[in-house]
Amino acid sequence: MISREQFYKRLNNLPAVIPSKTGKASYSEFRVINSTLHFKRNETGEYWDLDIDVLYSVYLRNDFINTTVVKEITGGRVNSPSVAILMAIGCLEQDGKRITN
């Protein structure tokens, strides 16, 4: 399992643009401020916020992660970007299996 510090470090080094798992959406303009990741959904131009500590908790607690798992924990609309972000930072495989190193 990567540490919280490593998790934050990876988030600070996200690529400029990342696709959703399905490729139907993409996200960009990532900024970490305190414990919040701010980003834009490119197709709509909307800016979203994601609680990093909640995302890290999803990563720690689940061997398998998909949008349904994220939704059960966050209850918000950040399900697809959460999965895409976990994949982009090397914490989640394409098939939803958690990567621990």
C-alpha positions as CSV (number, residue, x, y, z in Angstrom):
1,M,0.0,0.0,0.0
2,I,1.4,3.4,-0.8
3,S,1.5,6.0,2.0
4,R,-0.8,9.0,2.2
5,E,2.3,11.2,1.4
6,Q,3.1,9.1,-1.7
7,F,-0.6,9.4,-2.7
8,Y,-0.5,13.2,-2.5
9,K,2.8,13.3,-4.4
10,R,1.3,11.3,-7.2
11,L,-1.7,13.6,-7.4
12,N,0.6,16.6,-7.7
13,N,2.2,14.9,-10.7
14,L,-0.9,14.0,-12.7
15,P,-0.7,14.3,-16.5
16,A,-2.2,17.4,-18.1
17,V,-5.2,15.5,-19.3
18,I,-6.5,12.1,-18.3
19,P,-9.3,10.1,-19.9
20,S,-12.2,8.4,-18.1
21,K,-12.0,4.6,-17.9
22,T,-14.5,4.4,-20.8
23,G,-12.9,7.2,-22.8
24,K,-16.2,9.1,-23.0
25,A,-14.9,12.0,-20.9
26,S,-11.6,13.6,-19.9
27,Y,-10.3,15.7,-17.1
28,S,-7.6,18.4,-16.9
29,E,-6.4,21.5,-15.0
30,F,-5.6,19.6,-11.8
31,R,-4.6,21.5,-8.7
32,V,-4.1,20.2,-5.2
33,I,-5.1,22.8,-2.6
34,N,-4.9,21.5,1.0
35,S,-6.8,18.2,0.9
36,T,-8.9,19.0,-2.2
37,L,-8.1,18.1,-5.8
38,H,-9.7,20.7,-8.2
39,F,-10.1,19.8,-11.8
40,K,-12.1,20.4,-15.0
41,R,-14.3,18.0,-16.9
42,N,-13.4,18.9,-20.4
43,E,-16.6,18.0,-22.2
44,T,-18.8,20.3,-20.1
45,G,-16.3,22.8,-18.9
46,E,-17.4,22.3,-15.4
47,Y,-15.0,22.5,-12.5
48,W,-15.2,19.8,-9.8
49,D,-13.7,19.2,-6.4
50,L,-12.6,15.9,-4.9
51,D,-11.7,15.3,-1.3
52,I,-8.3,13.6,-1.5
53,D,-8.6,12.0,1.9
54,V,-11.9,10.3,0.9
55,L,-10.2,9.1,-2.3
56,Y,-7.3,7.7,-0.3
57,S,-9.7,6.0,2.0
58,V,-11.4,4.3,-1.0
59,Y,-8.0,3.2,-2.2
60,L,-7.0,1.8,1.3
61,R,-10.3,0.0,2.0
62,N,-11.1,-1.7,-1.3
63,D,-9.2,-4.4,-3.3
64,F,-11.6,-3.8,-6.2
65,I,-12.7,-0.2,-7.1
66,N,-15.1,0.9,-9.7
67,T,-17.7,3.8,-10.0
68,T,-20.2,1.9,-7.9
69,V,-17.7,1.4,-5.0
70,V,-16.7,5.1,-5.2
71,K,-20.4,6.2,-5.2
72,E,-21.1,4.1,-2.1
73,I,-18.4,6.0,-0.2
74,T,-18.6,9.5,-1.6
75,G,-22.3,9.7,-2.5
76,G,-21.3,12.4,-5.0
77,R,-20.8,12.9,-8.7
78,V,-17.1,12.3,-8.6
79,N,-17.3,8.5,-9.3
80,S,-15.9,8.4,-12.9
81,P,-13.2,11.0,-12.3
82,S,-12.1,9.1,-9.1
83,V,-11.6,5.9,-11.0
84,A,-9.8,7.7,-13.8
85,I,-7.5,9.5,-11.3
86,L,-6.7,6.3,-9.4
87,M,-5.7,4.7,-12.7
88,A,-3.7,7.7,-13.8
89,I,-1.6,7.7,-10.6
90,G,-0.9,4.0,-10.8
91,C,-3.2,2.8,-7.9
92,L,-5.8,1.0,-10.0
93,E,-5.6,-1.4,-12.9
94,Q,-7.9,-1.2,-15.9
95,D,-10.0,-4.1,-14.5
96,G,-10.5,-2.4,-11.2
97,K,-7.9,-4.2,-9.1
98,R,-6.1,-2.1,-6.6
99,I,-2.3,-1.7,-7.1
100,T,-0.5,-1.7,-3.8
101,N,2.9,-0.3,-4.8
